[in-house]
C-alpha cells in the first residue's frame, strides 16, 4: 500500500509536519509505503483562475493518483481547517476518488475538533474521496510524539491510537482497491456531486 500524508500547515517546520512524519513512520513500520507532502513548501496559489490552470500542484496530484489512500493533517486555524488544505482540494480533482482518507487534527491547546467536523461536511463532494470513520486529534501537540519513550499517559494513548487508525486506513485502502476496480466510469455530466 502507498499512502500520501498531507501536512497542511502554512508554517515552516510546523507541528503538523512533525505529526505527519510520525504517521508516515508508523505506516512504514507495518510494511506499507508513505510519502509526506508539505503544503507550506508547495505554496499553491489561492487565485481560483490560476488554481485551475496552474501546474504547481501537478506533482502532488500525480502522487495522489498513484496512492492507495491519504492522511490529511491539519492544524486548527480559528476553528477551521488550514486554508492550504482547502486550497489543495481545488487542485486535486478526482485523484483520490474512492480512496480512503484519515483525518487528523493538530492543536497546541485543547482544540482540534472543529477542523475534523468541517472536513467531514466539505471537500469530498467533487473529489469523491472516502473519509474513514476513525480520526485523530493531537491536542497539546507540543507535549507529544518526541523521540524516545512516551512522555506520559496521553502520549502513550495517542501513539497507540495512531497505530489503530493506521491499521484501519490500510484495511480500507485494501478493500476500496477492489471496489474501484469494479466501479463504472463516471459519465462527464455526473462528475460533480449533487
C-alpha positions as CSV (number, residue, x, y, z in Angstrom):
1,X,0.0,0.0,0.0
2,X,1.2,3.5,-0.8
3,X,-0.2,6.3,1.4
4,X,0.2,10.0,0.8
5,X,0.4,12.1,4.0
6,X,-0.6,15.8,3.5
7,X,0.9,18.2,6.1
8,X,-1.3,21.3,5.6
9,X,0.2,23.8,7.9
10,X,1.2,27.0,6.2
11,X,4.2,27.4,8.6
12,X,7.6,26.1,8.1
13,X,8.8,23.3,10.4
14,X,5.3,23.0,11.9
15,X,3.9,20.7,14.5
16,X,1.6,19.3,11.7
17,X,4.7,18.4,9.7
18,X,6.2,16.6,12.7
19,X,2.9,14.7,13.3
20,X,2.8,13.9,9.5
21,X,6.3,12.4,9.6
22,X,5.4,10.4,12.7
23,X,2.3,9.0,11.0
24,X,4.3,8.2,7.9
25,X,6.8,6.3,10.1
26,X,4.0,4.3,11.6
27,X,2.6,3.4,8.2
28,X,6.1,2.2,7.1
29,X,6.6,0.3,10.3
30,X,3.8,-2.1,9.2
31,X,5.3,-2.7,5.7
32,X,3.4,-0.1,3.7
33,X,4.9,3.0,2.0
34,X,4.3,6.6,2.9
35,X,5.2,9.9,1.4
36,X,4.8,13.3,3.2
37,X,3.7,16.3,1.2
38,X,4.4,19.6,2.9
39,X,1.9,22.2,1.7
40,X,4.0,25.0,3.2
41,X,6.7,24.1,0.7
42,X,4.3,23.7,-2.2
43,X,2.9,27.2,-1.7
44,X,-0.1,26.9,-4.1
45,X,-1.8,30.0,-5.4
46,X,-5.1,31.0,-3.9
47,X,-6.2,32.7,-7.1
48,X,-9.1,30.4,-8.3
49,X,-8.4,31.1,-12.1
50,X,-4.8,30.2,-11.6
51,X,-5.7,27.2,-9.4
52,X,-7.5,25.5,-12.4
53,X,-4.8,26.4,-14.9
54,X,-1.7,26.0,-12.7
55,X,0.6,23.0,-12.8
56,X,2.2,23.8,-9.5
57,X,0.1,21.1,-7.8
58,X,0.7,18.5,-10.5
59,X,3.5,16.6,-8.7
60,X,1.2,16.1,-5.6
61,X,-1.8,15.3,-7.8
62,X,0.2,12.6,-9.6
63,X,1.3,11.1,-6.3
64,X,-2.3,11.2,-5.1
65,X,-3.4,9.5,-8.3
66,X,-0.9,6.7,-7.7
67,X,-1.5,6.2,-4.0
68,X,-4.0,3.8,-2.3
69,X,-5.1,6.3,0.4
70,X,-4.2,9.5,2.2
71,X,-3.9,11.2,5.5
72,X,-4.9,14.9,5.8
73,X,-3.1,16.5,8.8
74,X,-4.5,20.0,9.6
75,X,-3.8,22.5,12.3
76,X,-6.8,24.3,13.7
77,X,-6.9,27.9,12.4
78,X,-9.6,30.0,14.1
79,X,-11.7,26.8,14.4
80,X,-11.2,25.9,10.8
81,X,-9.0,23.5,8.7
82,X,-5.9,25.0,7.2
83,X,-6.6,27.3,4.2
84,X,-3.7,25.4,2.5
85,X,-5.6,22.1,2.7
86,X,-8.9,23.7,1.5
87,X,-6.9,25.2,-1.4
88,X,-5.3,21.9,-2.3
89,X,-8.8,20.4,-2.6
90,X,-9.4,22.8,-5.5
91,X,-6.4,21.3,-7.3
92,X,-6.7,17.5,-6.9
93,X,-9.8,16.8,-9.0
94,X,-10.6,13.1,-8.7
95,X,-7.1,11.9,-7.9
96,X,-8.3,10.5,-4.6
97,X,-11.7,9.3,-5.9
98,X,-12.9,6.2,-4.0
99,X,-9.8,6.1,-1.9
100,X,-9.8,6.3,1.9
101,X,-8.7,9.3,3.8
102,X,-7.8,9.5,7.5
103,X,-8.4,13.0,9.0
104,X,-6.0,14.3,11.6
105,X,-6.4,17.5,13.7
106,X,-3.5,19.2,15.4
107,X,-3.8,21.8,18.2
108,X,-1.3,23.4,20.6
109,X,-4.2,23.6,23.1
110,X,-7.3,21.6,23.7
111,X,-8.9,22.3,20.3
112,X,-8.6,20.4,17.0
113,X,-12.2,19.0,16.7
114,X,-13.7,21.8,14.6
115,X,-11.4,21.1,11.5
116,X,-12.4,17.5,11.6
117,X,-16.1,18.4,11.7
118,X,-15.7,20.9,8.9
119,X,-13.8,18.4,6.7
120,X,-16.4,15.8,7.3
121,X,-19.0,18.2,5.8
122,X,-17.0,19.7,2.9
123,X,-14.3,18.8,0.4
124,X,-15.3,15.3,-0.7
125,X,-18.3,16.2,-2.9
126,X,-16.4,16.6,-6.2
127,X,-13.2,14.9,-5.2
128,X,-15.0,11.7,-4.2
129,X,-12.6,10.6,-1.6
130,X,-13.9,8.4,1.3
131,X,-13.3,9.6,4.8
132,X,-12.9,6.6,7.2
133,X,-14.9,6.7,10.5
134,X,-11.7,6.9,12.6
135,X,-9.9,10.2,13.0
136,X,-7.2,11.5,15.3
137,X,-6.8,14.8,17.2
138,X,-3.4,15.6,18.6
139,X,-4.2,18.1,21.4
140,X,-1.4,19.8,23.3
141,X,0.8,18.6,20.5
142,X,4.0,20.2,21.8
143,X,4.0,17.5,24.6
144,X,3.5,14.5,22.2
145,X,5.5,12.3,19.9
146,X,9.0,13.3,20.8
147,X,12.0,10.9,20.3
148,X,12.3,8.1,22.8
149,X,9.8,6.6,25.2
150,X,6.3,8.2,25.6
151,X,6.3,11.2,27.9
152,X,3.2,10.2,29.8
153,X,-0.3,8.6,29.5
154,X,-1.6,11.0,26.9
155,X,1.5,10.5,24.7
156,X,1.2,6.7,25.0
157,X,-2.5,6.8,24.3
158,X,-2.0,8.9,21.1
159,X,0.8,6.6,19.9
160,X,-1.4,3.5,20.4
161,X,-4.4,5.3,18.8
162,X,-2.3,6.3,15.8
163,X,-1.3,2.7,15.2
164,X,-5.0,1.7,15.4
165,X,-6.0,4.4,12.9
166,X,-3.2,3.5,10.5
167,X,-4.3,-0.2,10.7
168,X,-7.9,0.8,9.8
169,X,-6.8,3.1,7.0
170,X,-4.7,0.3,5.4
171,X,-7.6,-2.1,5.6
172,X,-9.9,0.4,3.9
173,X,-7.3,1.0,1.3
174,X,-7.1,-2.7,0.5
175,X,-10.9,-3.0,0.4
176,X,-11.6,0.0,-1.7
177,X,-9.0,-1.0,-4.3
178,X,-11.2,-3.9,-5.3
179,X,-14.3,-1.6,-5.3
180,X,-12.5,0.9,-7.5
181,X,-11.7,-1.9,-10.0
182,X,-15.4,-2.7,-10.4
183,X,-16.9,0.8,-10.4
184,X,-18.2,2.0,-13.8
185,X,-16.6,5.1,-15.3
186,X,-18.4,8.2,-14.2
187,X,-20.1,10.0,-17.1
188,X,-18.9,13.6,-17.6
189,X,-22.3,15.1,-16.7
190,X,-22.2,13.2,-13.3
191,X,-18.6,14.2,-12.3
192,X,-19.8,16.9,-9.8
193,X,-21.7,15.9,-6.7
194,X,-25.3,17.0,-6.2
